[in-house]
Amino acid sequence: MRRHRVEIYFVMYLSSIIAFLVAASDRDKVIHELSTQNSRIINTFLGSPPVQKESDTLYWYVDAVDKSGRVRFFVPPLKTQVRIYDLEQDDDASLNLTSVRKGFTPTNEAEIIVTDTLRDPRTRTITFPVEMRFHWVGTYSVEFNLETKRIHPLGNGKLKYHNFTFDSSLIPFSRRWEFEHDTLTYVVMVQDTSVPNAPPVEQIGINVARSEVVSVSGYEEENEIFVNLPNLTPVMRVLSGPGRIIERRGGDGTSRFFWVGQVGNEPQQVKVEARVNRGAGGRDIAQAEFRLQPSSAVLRKPLPYAAFYGEKFIADIQVEGLSDIKQYSWEVFLNDTRVAAGSGPVVQCNVPRNTAATSLRVVARYKGKSYPYRTKRDGGQKMSTFTFAIEKPPVHIFFSPPEEVSSTHTFMFYAYRYGANRRENRKPLQGLSEVRVEVEDEYGDVRPVELYSLPDGKYEFVFERPDRFSNNPEPVIITVRAGGTSVQRQIYVYKND
């Protein structure tokens, strides 16, 4: 009997050990899966440093001393810039020159410096202006090392990136190094534009219609480019920044040039070039620059808070940055029934007095697609579908009694309905059915009144028992109610002997 009892205990002991091992194994598996999942998440949102360059290929037009190709010392330096964005207040970045090659050969025949760094906390960017000089014409490869500090150790094996905190074991050190570093390479074309016997021709000139193109991020814009030589067709190209050059021919055979490109999330500089081939060296080349500025897409005017039965609904749907009013279009729906459509930035439609609809919806587009908007500069962004509740037009009461009157005084006030404070469209109420006047004295007793309705929204009332007031002025509170709106005034009343 005792032996069986020992065997049972032994089996129970083995079972508990097995159960513990299974639980421990499941726990380790869950922990491993969770760690793997967290590592994937972290590696997803940790990318390379967010860099913005003006262009990968830069052109520096110089005057050489002679046929040897040596650059004259007085030529202004080639300037460009590197911008790092999406930086928090405690983040930092640095840019350092790594190497300069002419062709495949390292060279020291260059002077390249990174000037004073510009930090803008408002746009969360750091900008590195770069100046370059080269002693000889030719093609150069310039390489920079970019290092950022965006992952911050917190101690106890914890790391912080933006608002995220995670364990250092979830991201390998090599991945951290990759996330914080980048190599930037430029191809620089140093070209001699000096001509010994240049013909006496007019310098080609180039200008742009807009020095700053402001638009909503993601939308394509254009900027006309003007060239001063109408009898020549120049070769046009974008030297730096996004976009392309297109040519449009008019009915008279003349050409017009336009830069066409998409506005990004960050400000960008665009440089365009016009070139002709007359053998005049630098006189055959001209450049112009303009800035691309993403707009915050704030509505130009406040939206109405509601639509009103029997009223004309008006709303301005134009946002900052989308300035071509011909590109706006809209449709209006009462509940789900389409009742109006039009173009331009101002929506207008009539709301029937007896419609059963409870909401008015405006579906707006710019260049045929929905666009983002904000109601205020620091507000959240939405897409261009606007919904308004349909309500009875509010009542406006105008009541300004004297501060002290006799008990036989005739009081007068006005009450109208109009949805958007349009006095020319005001609508009087339906007689006395929506209007009430209450008078209480300082003891809470009600003083009855007689109320009369007159044309054009005018109302008058008098005290029913003027003899119940005393000779000394006593305070009363008059409340006028009409269609859900009320106004209160305190006055002093005395008996008129």
C-alpha positions in Angstrom: 0.0 0.0 0.0 2.8 2.3 0.9 4.6 1.5 -2.3 1.6 2.5 -4.5 1.3 5.7 -2.5 4.9 6.5 -3.3 4.4 5.8 -7.0 1.4 8.1 -7.1 3.4 10.9 -5.5 6.2 10.3 -7.9 3.9 10.5 -10.9 2.3 13.7 -9.6 5.8 15.1 -9.1 6.8 14.3 -12.7 3.6 15.7 -14.0 4.2 19.0 -12.2 7.7 19.2 -13.5 6.5 18.5 -17.1 3.7 21.1 -16.7 6.3 23.7 -15.4 8.6 22.9 -18.4 5.8 23.3 -20.9 4.7 26.6 -19.3 8.2 27.8 -19.3 8.7 26.8 -22.9 5.4 28.6 -23.9 6.5 31.7 -22.0 9.9 31.7 -23.6 8.2 31.3 -27.0 5.9 34.1 -26.4 8.7 36.4 -25.2 10.8 35.5 -28.2 7.9 36.2 -30.6 7.1 39.5 -28.9 10.8 40.5 -29.0 11.0 39.5 -32.7 7.8 41.5 -33.5 9.1 44.6 -31.6 12.4 44.4 -33.5 10.5 44.3 -36.8 8.5 47.3 -35.7 11.6 49.3 -34.6 13.5 48.4 -37.8 10.5 49.5 -39.8 10.3 53.1 -38.5 14.1 53.6 -38.2 15.3 54.6 -41.6 18.3 56.4 -43.0 18.8 60.0 -42.1 16.1 62.2 -43.8 18.3 64.2 -46.2 17.3 66.7 -48.8 19.9 67.8 -51.4 19.5 70.4 -54.1 20.8 68.0 -56.8 23.2 65.1 -57.2 24.9 66.8 -60.1 26.2 70.4 -59.8 27.5 72.7 -62.5 30.1 75.4 -61.9 30.7 77.8 -64.9 34.1 79.4 -64.7 36.6 81.5 -66.7 39.9 79.6 -67.2 43.2 81.3 -67.4 44.2 79.7 -70.6 43.8 76.4 -72.5 45.4 74.5 -69.6 42.0 74.8 -67.8 43.2 76.5 -64.7 40.3 78.4 -63.0 40.7 82.2 -62.4 40.8 83.0 -58.7 38.1 85.7 -58.7 35.3 83.4 -59.9 32.5 83.2 -57.2 32.4 79.8 -55.4 29.9 77.1 -56.2 27.2 77.1 -53.5 24.8 74.3 -52.5 23.2 73.1 -49.3 22.1 69.9 -47.5 19.0 69.9 -45.3 18.3 67.4 -42.5 14.7 67.4 -41.4 12.4 65.6 -38.9 14.7 66.5 -36.0 13.6 66.8 -32.3 14.9 69.6 -30.1 17.6 67.3 -28.5 18.7 65.8 -31.9 21.8 66.9 -33.7 23.6 66.4 -37.0 27.1 67.1 -38.5 28.4 67.1 -42.1 32.1 66.5 -42.9 34.0 66.2 -46.2 35.4 62.7 -46.8 37.1 62.8 -50.2 37.4 64.7 -53.5 38.2 62.8 -56.7 38.9 64.0 -60.2 37.6 61.1 -62.3 38.9 58.1 -60.2 42.0 59.9 -58.8 42.0 61.5 -55.3 42.9 65.2 -55.5 43.6 68.1 -53.2 43.0 70.7 -55.9 39.8 71.8 -54.3 38.6 74.0 -51.4 35.4 72.8 -49.9 33.9 74.1 -46.6 30.7 73.8 -44.7 29.7 77.3 -43.5 27.7 78.2 -40.4 25.0 75.6 -39.8 21.4 76.9 -39.7 18.9 75.4 -37.3 15.2 76.0 -37.5 13.2 74.6 -34.6 9.9 75.6 -36.3 10.4 73.3 -39.3 12.6 70.9 -37.2 15.5 71.1 -39.7 19.2 71.7 -39.8 20.7 73.2 -43.0 24.4 72.9 -44.0 25.4 75.5 -46.5 28.4 74.3 -48.6 30.8 76.3 -50.7 33.1 74.7 -53.3 36.1 75.9 -55.3 38.1 73.8 -57.8 41.4 74.8 -59.3 40.9 73.1 -62.7 38.0 72.5 -65.1 36.8 68.9 -65.3 34.5 66.4 -63.6 34.8 65.9 -59.8 33.3 63.5 -57.3 32.8 65.0 -53.8 31.8 62.8 -50.9 30.5 63.9 -47.5 29.9 61.9 -44.3 26.6 62.8 -42.5 26.2 61.8 -38.9 23.1 62.4 -36.9 22.2 61.9 -33.2 18.6 60.9 -33.0 18.8 57.7 -30.9 19.4 58.8 -27.3 20.5 56.4 -24.5 18.4 56.7 -21.3 20.4 54.3 -19.1 19.3 50.8 -17.9 19.6 49.5 -21.5 16.8 51.8 -22.8 16.9 53.9 -25.9 14.7 56.8 -27.0 13.8 57.9 -30.6 11.3 60.8 -30.9 8.5 59.8 -28.5 9.4 56.0 -28.6 11.3 54.2 -25.8 12.6 50.7 -26.4 15.1 48.2 -25.2 18.6 48.4 -26.7 18.6 44.7 -27.3 15.8 45.1 -29.9 18.1 46.8 -32.4 21.6 45.7 -33.3 24.4 48.2 -33.1 25.1 47.9 -36.8 21.5 48.9 -37.5 21.9 51.8 -35.2 25.0 53.0 -37.0 23.2 52.7 -40.3 20.3 54.7 -39.0 22.5 57.5 -37.8 25.0 57.8 -40.8 24.8 58.4 -44.5 27.2 59.1 -47.4 26.4 62.0 -49.7 28.0 62.1 -53.1 28.0 65.0 -55.6 29.2 65.0 -59.2 30.5 68.5 -59.9 31.0 69.6 -63.5 33.5 72.5 -63.7 33.1 74.0 -67.2 35.1 76.7 -68.9 32.8 79.3 -70.5 35.5 81.8 -71.5 35.9 82.3 -75.3 39.0 84.2 -76.5 37.3 85.9 -79.5 33.6 85.9 -78.3 31.2 87.6 -80.7 29.6 90.8 -79.4 26.2 89.4 -78.7 23.6 90.2 -76.1 23.8 88.2 -72.8 21.0 85.6 -72.6 18.7 86.5 -69.7 16.3 84.3 -67.8 13.6 85.1 -65.2 10.6 83.3 -63.6 7.1 84.5 -63.0 7.0 83.6 -59.3 10.0 83.8 -57.0 8.1 81.5 -54.5 5.6 78.8 -55.5 3.3 78.1 -52.5 1.0 75.1 -52.8 -0.3 72.1 -50.9 2.1 69.2 -50.6 1.6 66.6 -53.3 0.0 69.0 -55.9 1.6 69.7 -59.3 2.3 73.4 -59.9 4.0 75.3 -62.7 6.1 78.5 -63.0 6.6 80.3 -66.3 10.2 80.9 -67.4 11.0 84.0 -69.5 14.0 84.2 -71.9 15.0 87.5 -73.5 16.1 86.2 -76.9 12.9 85.7 -78.9 14.6 84.7 -82.1 16.5 81.8 -80.6 15.2 78.6 -79.0 17.3 77.8 -75.9 18.0 74.5 -74.4 16.2 74.5 -71.0 16.9 72.2 -68.1 16.4 71.9 -64.3 19.8 72.1 -62.6 18.6 71.4 -59.1 15.4 70.6 -57.3 12.4 68.6 -58.6 10.4 69.0 -61.7 10.9 69.3 -65.5 10.7 71.9 -68.3 8.0 71.8 -70.9 7.6 74.0 -74.0 4.2 75.2 -75.3 3.9 76.7 -78.7 1.3 79.4 -79.4 -0.7 79.9 -82.6 1.8 82.4 -83.9 4.6 79.9 -83.6 6.2 81.5 -80.5 7.4 79.3 -77.6 6.7 79.6 -73.9 8.6 77.6 -71.3 7.3 76.4 -68.0 8.7 74.5 -65.0 6.3 71.8 -63.9 6.7 69.9 -60.7 5.2 68.6 -57.5 5.5 70.4 -54.2 7.0 68.2 -51.5 6.6 68.2 -47.7 9.6 70.4 -47.1 10.7 73.8 -48.7 12.9 73.3 -51.7 15.0 75.5 -54.0 14.7 75.0 -57.8 17.4 76.2 -60.2 16.7 76.3 -63.9 19.1 77.0 -66.8 18.8 78.4 -70.3 21.6 77.8 -72.8 22.2 78.7 -76.5 25.1 77.9 -78.8 26.5 81.0 -80.3 30.1 80.5 -79.3 29.9 83.3 -76.8 30.9 81.4 -73.7 29.3 82.7 -70.5 27.0 85.0 -72.5 25.2 81.9 -73.8 24.2 80.6 -70.3 21.8 82.0 -67.8 20.2 80.7 -64.6 17.3 81.5 -62.3 16.1 80.2 -59.0 12.8 80.1 -57.1 11.5 78.5 -53.9 8.9 75.8 -53.5 7.0 76.3 -50.2 4.5 73.8 -49.0 1.4 75.4 -47.6 -0.4 74.6 -44.4 -3.7 74.4 -46.3 -5.6 76.7 -44.0 -9.1 77.7 -45.2 -9.2 81.2 -46.4 -12.5 82.0 -44.6 -14.3 80.4 -41.6 -16.9 77.8 -42.5 -20.5 78.4 -41.4 -21.4 76.3 -38.3 -24.6 75.0 -39.9 -27.0 75.1 -42.8 -30.6 76.4 -42.3 -34.0 75.3 -43.6 -35.3 77.8 -46.2 -32.0 79.7 -46.4 -29.3 80.0 -49.0 -26.2 78.1 -48.0 -22.8 79.8 -48.7 -19.3 78.5 -47.9 -15.8 79.4 -49.1 -13.8 76.2 -49.6 -10.5 77.8 -50.8 -7.3 77.0 -48.9 -4.0 78.8 -48.8 -1.6 77.4 -51.5 -4.3 76.3 -54.0 -4.8 79.7 -55.6 -6.2 78.8 -59.1 -9.9 79.4 -58.4 -10.8 77.8 -61.8 -9.6 74.4 -60.5 -12.1 74.1 -57.6 -15.2 72.0 -58.2 -17.9 70.8 -55.7 -21.1 68.8 -55.3 -23.7 69.3 -52.6 -25.8 66.5 -51.1 -28.8 66.7 -48.8 -28.3 63.5 -46.8 -27.3 61.3 -49.8 -29.2 63.1 -52.5 -27.1 65.2 -54.9 -28.9 68.6 -55.2 -26.3 71.0 -56.7 -22.8 71.1 -58.3 -20.5 73.9 -59.5 -17.0 75.2 -59.9 -15.0 77.9 -58.1 -14.1 78.2 -54.5 -17.6 79.5 -53.3 -20.3 76.9 -52.7 -23.9 78.2 -53.0 -27.2 76.3 -52.9 -30.7 76.8 -51.5 -31.9 74.5 -48.7 -35.6 73.8 -49.1 -37.8 74.9 -46.2 -39.7 71.6 -46.0 -36.9 69.1 -46.7 -36.6 66.0 -44.6 -32.8 66.1 -44.8 -30.8 66.6 -41.6 -27.4 67.1 -43.0 -25.8 69.0 -45.9 -22.5 67.6 -47.3 -20.1 69.3 -49.7 -17.7 67.1 -51.6 -14.9 69.5 -52.9 -12.0 68.9 -55.3 -9.1 70.8 -56.7 -7.8 69.7 -60.1 -10.2 66.8 -59.9 -9.1 65.3 -56.6 -9.8 65.7 -52.9 -7.4 68.1 -51.1 -6.3 68.6 -47.5 -7.5 71.5 -45.4 -7.2 73.0 -41.9 -9.7 75.3 -40.2 -6.9 77.0 -38.3 -3.1 77.0 -38.7 -2.4 74.8 -35.7 -5.4 72.5 -36.2 -5.6 69.0 -37.5 -5.7 68.2 -41.2 -8.7 66.7 -42.9 -9.7 66.0 -46.5 -12.1 68.2 -48.5 -15.5 66.7 -47.5 -17.5 69.2 -45.4 -20.6 68.2 -43.5 -23.0 70.6 -41.8 -26.1 69.9 -39.7 -29.3 71.5 -41.1 -31.1 73.5 -38.4 -33.9 76.0 -38.1 -32.5 79.5 -38.7 -31.6 81.0 -35.3 -33.7 83.8 -33.9 -32.1 87.2 -33.2 -33.7 89.4 -30.5 -33.1 93.1 -30.3 -34.3 94.6 -26.9 -32.8 97.7 -25.3 -35.2 99.1 -22.7 -34.3 102.3 -20.6 -32.7 101.7 -17.3 -35.6 103.3 -15.4 -39.2 103.6 -16.6 -42.7 104.2 -15.3 -45.1 101.3 -14.8 -47.2 102.5 -17.8 -44.2 102.4 -20.2 -44.8 100.6 -23.5 -41.8 98.2 -24.2 -40.7 97.4 -27.7 -38.4 94.7 -29.2 -37.7 93.0 -32.5 -37.3 89.2 -33.2 -36.2 87.8 -36.6 -34.9 84.6 -38.2 -31.9 84.8 -40.5 -29.3 82.2 -40.9 -26.1 84.1 -41.7 -26.7 87.5 -40.1 -28.0 88.8 -43.4 -30.4 91.6 -42.4 -31.7 91.9 -46.0 -32.9 88.3 -45.7 -34.5 88.5 -42.3 -37.7 86.6 -41.7 -40.2 87.7 -39.0 -41.6 85.0 -36.6 -45.1 83.6 -36.8 -46.9 86.1 -34.6 -47.0 85.3 -30.9 -46.7 81.5 -31.2 -42.9 81.6 -30.7 -42.5 84.6 -28.4 -42.9 84.9 -24.7 -42.0 87.7 -22.1 -41.5 87.0 -18.4 -41.0 89.7 -15.7 -39.9 88.9 -12.1 -39.4 91.3 -9.2 -36.7 91.1 -6.6 -38.9 88.7 -4.5 -39.4 86.2 -7.3 -43.0 87.2 -7.9 -44.2 87.3 -11.6 -45.5 90.5 -12.9 -48.0 89.7 -15.8 -47.7 91.6 -19.1 -49.8 92.0 -22.2 -47.9 91.2 -25.4 -48.7 92.4 -29.0 -47.4 91.4 -32.4 -46.8 94.1 -35.0 -45.6 93.9 -38.6 -42.0 93.3 -39.7 -41.0 91.4 -36.5 -41.8 94.2 -34.1 -43.4 93.3 -30.7 -44.7 95.5 -27.8 -45.7 94.7 -24.3 -47.1 96.6 -21.2 -47.7 95.7 -17.5 -51.2 94.4 -16.9 -51.4 95.9 -13.4 -49.2 99.1 -13.4 -50.8 100.2 -10.1 -49.1 97.4 -8.2 -45.7 99.1 -8.4 -44.6 101.5 -5.7 -43.6 105.1 -6.1 -40.0 104.2 -5.4 -38.2 102.5 -8.3 -37.9 98.8 -7.8 -35.8 96.3 -9.7 -37.3 93.7 -12.1 -35.7 91.2 -14.5 -37.3 91.0 -18.0 -36.7 87.9 -20.0 -37.7 87.8 -23.7 -37.7 84.3 -25.3 -38.2 83.5 -29.0 -37.4 80.3 -30.9 -34.9 78.9 -28.5 -33.1 82.2 -28.0 -33.5 84.5 -25.0 -32.2 87.8 -23.7 -32.4 89.3 -20.2 -32.4 92.8 -19.0 -32.6 94.4 -15.5 -34.5 97.7 -15.1 -36.1 99.8 -12.4 -39.9 100.5 -12.5 -41.8 103.1 -10.5 -45.6 103.8 -10.4 -46.8 106.7 -12.4 -49.1 108.8 -10.4 
